[in-house]
Amino acid sequence: MKTELVTAPTGMIVSLDEAKKHLNIDHTDDDGYIQALIMSAISSVENITNRRLITQTWKAYSDLFPAYFTLPFGKLQSVTSLKYTDVDGDESTMTASEYIVDIISDPGRLVLADGETWPSDNLYPSNPIKIEFVCGYGDHTLQTITAASNATPIAITIVGHGYVTGDRVLVSKVVGNTNANGAWNITKSTDDIFTLDGSTGNAAYTSGGIAVKLEVPEPIRIAIMLMVADVYQNRGSIVVGNNLSLVEIPEYIMNFLWSYRLF
């Protein structure tokens, strides 16, 4: 199926702080380069797995109505619309009651509802069927931290954070109490405060900080960080473009991804 990106993702999968900690470096000289490696590694992982990792909207086009549509990129969240254009160029929209959106299967499917049939119109000769859909593991929406207590465990303040106990949350860019930075399982205290399980503060909170609920599986995130490290440590012999597809990915990194690949 031909596809077209409608709304790009805006969330964060791996932070610069997290990647630098993995690389065991504390200077800022290579921050721009490391950030570029992160983005390239994400692109490579998406190409390898045939997935799109965090929430984004796409259009998929088809020339005919099959028994059912299998939508690309995995982790289907919803279908916004199914439209088709007849041979005269007139566009129609099927009602949501005429089909079932199967988000349990991965990749997801769009299936006719019981008793319904696909339109029998003569279709436009090029890409007449257009399905707009949302896919990805989750939003990974960035939220602003306003406090990080110098305590055991560290208590993070975000107004209306929306997290629940057991969520995995990535904290980065906290200044002062830098022990807060990293990926943590959290315990909800109030609607505005949660604690980082197993954490201990190392200084008073000064400023800054963002947090994101992690919904991309941890093996995929680990693979991204390992790719970043592999290219960073061998950067003298590798030129990085839009992704790392031209770089031979070591087998130990691929082992983190095999079970997530779509075929």
HELIX and SHEET records of a PDB file:
HELIX    1   1 LEU A   16  LEU A   23  1                                   8    
HELIX    2   2 ASP A   31  THR A   49  1                                  19    
HELIX    3   3 ALA A   96  GLU A   98  5                                   3    
HELIX    4   4 THR A  178  ALA A  180  5                                   3    
HELIX    5   5 GLU A  218  GLN A  233  1                                  16    
HELIX    6   6 ARG A  235  SER A  237  5                                   3    
HELIX    7   7 GLU A  251  MET A  254  1                                   4    
HELIX    8   8 TRP A  258  TYR A  260  5                                   3    
SHEET    1   A 5 LYS A   2  THR A   7  0                                        
SHEET    2   A 5 GLN A  56  SER A  62 -1                                        
SHEET    3   A 5 ILE A 129  CYS A 135 -1                                        
SHEET    4   A 5 LEU A  76  THR A  85 -1                                        
SHEET    5   A 5 GLU A  91  THR A  93 -1                                        
SHEET    1   B 3 TYR A  68  THR A  70  0                                        
SHEET    2   B 3 ARG A 109  LEU A 112 -1                                        
SHEET    3   B 3 TYR A  99  ASP A 102 -1                                        
SHEET    1   C 7 GLN A 143  THR A 144  0                                        
SHEET    2   C 7 ILE A 210  LYS A 213 -1                                        
SHEET    3   C 7 ARG A 168  SER A 172 -1                                        
SHEET    4   C 7 GLY A 182  LYS A 188 -1                                        
SHEET    5   C 7 ILE A 193  LEU A 196 -1                                        
SHEET    6   C 7 ALA A 155  THR A 157 -1                                        
SHEET    7   C 7 ALA A 147  ALA A 148 -1                                        
END                                                                             
